[in-house]
């Protein structure tokens, strides 16, 4: 069983009408907010031009999903 600390939530925040400096300010605020949570949180913050993300977290999530799908396909194939 996973610990709460092992779980990771990924959120997407889209800023409408903001500029690049707004994106960075929101990113900095989220870094402080993440420290207070009982679980890991990663965020994708975008507007029409800028996209900030933690690529390592996204890759790990995609690899976990790929493994889960592969394992489910093996079970169905039996």
PyMOL commands that set and color helices and strands:
alter all, ss='L'
color gray80, all
select helices_A, chain A and resi 4-6+20-34+55-77
alter helices_A, ss='H'
color red, helices_A
select strands_A, chain A and resi 8-14+40-46+51-52
alter strands_A, ss='S'
color yellow, strands_A
deselect
rebuild
show_as cartoon
